């Protein structure tokens, strides 16, 4: 059992989830927070089974993750 930090985004019509600390693109989607989380857990497992444990980018490990909002003049 390995722990991953997972970001879950709520959009108007769906939830999107993705892990931190994996190489490549791994995304889950669902109609609820829980279903997106289950989908991304399945995607993580598939990704590691397919590409191996070398896909885990654990040096350095993600200790914490923060979400910030900032205004940017463009």
N, C-alpha and C positions, 0 to 999 in steps of 0.2 A: 504494500500500500504506500503510495507516494502522495504527498499533498501538493496542490497547485493553487496559485492565486488566480482567480477567474474574474474577469470583468463582465458584468451583465448590463447591457444598455436597453432601456425601454424606449421604443419608437412608437409612433402613433398606431401602427397596426401589427407590431410584432416585438419580440425580445431577441436580442443578439448577444451571444456569449463567446468569449475567447480567453484562452489561458495566457498567462505571462510565463516566460521562461522556457518556451519551446521554440525550436528552429522550425521555420516553415509557417504555413498558414493553416490554422485549425480554428474552425468556427462552428458554433451551434446556434440553432434557431428554434423558437417555439412561440406558441400563443400565450404562454405565461412564463413568469420567472422560473418556476420549477421545471417546466418542460424544456426551456432553453438550457438550463443547467444540466439536466439529464442528457440532452442531445450533445452538448459539448464534452461531457464526461465520456460518452461513447466515442466521440470523434478523437479525443485524446488517446484513448485505449487503442483505437484502430491505427492512429498515426504511429504510435510507439511499436505496435505489433508489426506494422508494415516497414518502417524505416529503422527501427532499433532504438536502444537507449541512448545512442549518441545524439539523438535529436533533442534530448533534454539539455538545455543550456543552463547548467547549474553552477557555473563559475564566473562571476559570483552569483549566489542565489538571490532571488527577489525576496527581500525581507518584509517590505511594506509597499503598498501601492496607494497612491493618492489621486483623487480627481479634483482638478482645479478649473475654475472658469475665469477667463481674463479677456478684457476688451483689447482689441488690436486695431489700430488705425490702418485701414487699407484703402 
